[in-house]
Amino acid sequence: MSGPKRERRQERIAVALEYTGEAPRVTAQGRGALAEEILRLAEAHDIPLQNDRDLVEVLAKLPLNQEIPAPLYRAVAEVIAFAYLVKGRRPGSGGAPDRGGD
């Protein structure tokens, strides 16, 4: 007879990116409690979060402050575009809200 099934919860992983118009960089990364703190700080500062475990696994292997390698540009660009969309902004606007009507 077997006991109740236990769901195995995956360890949390978090990666923070910085994009200033040049190649994006990994600025923070962590697992477990450190990942929870990164996520808490992001939420406290109203930084959009996106959940893509496969991408985070790859980005977490990069050294801090390293530019994102070219093969990851498209995936990271989608994350950055999502963040701009959520914040109602657009790249190249100096962080100004998108007023539409280009």
C-alpha positions as CSV (number, residue, x, y, z in Angstrom):
1,M,0.0,0.0,0.0
2,S,1.4,3.4,-0.9
3,G,1.0,6.6,0.9
4,P,-0.6,9.8,-0.4
5,K,1.0,11.2,-3.5
6,R,3.3,14.1,-2.9
7,E,3.6,16.8,-5.5
8,R,7.2,17.6,-6.0
9,R,7.5,21.3,-6.1
10,Q,10.3,22.6,-8.3
11,E,12.8,25.0,-6.8
12,R,12.1,28.6,-7.7
13,I,14.6,30.2,-10.0
14,A,14.7,33.9,-10.9
15,V,16.8,36.0,-13.2
16,A,16.7,39.8,-13.5
17,L,17.6,41.5,-16.8
18,E,18.7,45.0,-17.6
19,Y,18.1,46.6,-21.0
20,T,19.4,50.1,-21.7
21,G,19.3,50.0,-25.5
22,E,22.4,47.9,-25.8
23,A,22.5,44.1,-25.4
24,P,20.5,43.0,-22.4
25,R,22.5,41.8,-19.4
26,V,21.8,39.4,-16.5
27,T,21.9,41.6,-13.4
28,A,20.7,39.2,-10.7
29,Q,20.0,35.5,-10.4
30,G,19.2,33.0,-7.7
31,R,17.5,29.8,-6.6
32,G,15.3,29.1,-3.6
33,A,15.3,31.8,-1.0
34,L,17.4,34.2,-3.2
35,A,15.0,33.7,-6.1
36,E,12.1,34.5,-3.8
37,E,13.8,37.7,-2.7
38,I,14.5,38.8,-6.3
39,L,10.9,38.2,-7.1
40,R,9.7,40.1,-4.0
41,L,11.9,43.1,-4.9
42,A,10.7,43.1,-8.5
43,E,7.1,43.1,-7.3
44,A,7.8,45.9,-4.8
45,H,9.3,48.0,-7.6
46,D,6.5,47.3,-10.0
47,I,8.8,45.4,-12.4
48,P,6.8,43.1,-14.7
49,L,7.4,39.4,-14.2
50,Q,7.2,36.7,-16.8
51,N,7.3,33.0,-16.2
52,D,9.5,31.0,-18.7
53,R,11.3,28.3,-16.8
54,D,13.3,27.0,-19.8
55,L,14.6,30.5,-20.6
56,V,15.4,31.2,-16.9
57,E,17.3,27.9,-16.6
58,V,19.5,29.0,-19.5
59,L,19.9,32.6,-18.3
60,A,20.8,31.5,-14.8
61,K,23.9,29.8,-16.2
62,L,25.3,33.1,-17.5
63,P,27.7,35.1,-15.3
64,L,26.3,38.3,-13.8
65,N,26.6,41.4,-16.0
66,Q,27.3,39.3,-19.1
67,E,25.6,40.4,-22.2
68,I,23.0,37.9,-23.5
69,P,24.5,35.7,-26.2
70,A,23.1,36.3,-29.7
71,P,21.3,33.0,-29.9
72,L,19.1,34.1,-27.0
73,Y,18.3,37.6,-28.4
74,R,14.9,36.6,-29.8
75,A,13.6,35.0,-26.6
76,V,14.9,37.8,-24.4
77,A,13.5,40.4,-26.9
78,E,10.1,38.9,-26.3
79,V,10.5,39.2,-22.6
80,I,11.5,42.8,-22.9
81,A,8.6,43.6,-25.3
82,F,6.3,42.0,-22.7
83,A,7.7,44.3,-20.0
84,Y,7.2,47.4,-22.2
85,L,3.7,46.3,-23.1
86,V,2.7,45.8,-19.4
87,K,4.2,49.1,-18.5
88,G,2.5,50.9,-21.4
89,R,5.8,52.0,-22.8
90,R,7.9,51.5,-25.9
91,P,11.6,51.0,-26.5
92,G,13.5,54.1,-27.5
93,S,11.0,56.5,-25.8
94,G,13.3,57.1,-22.9
95,G,10.8,55.3,-20.7
96,A,7.9,57.7,-21.7
97,P,4.5,56.1,-21.8
98,D,3.3,55.2,-25.3
99,R,0.7,57.7,-26.3
100,G,-0.1,55.9,-29.6
101,G,-0.6,57.7,-32.9
102,D,3.0,57.3,-34.2
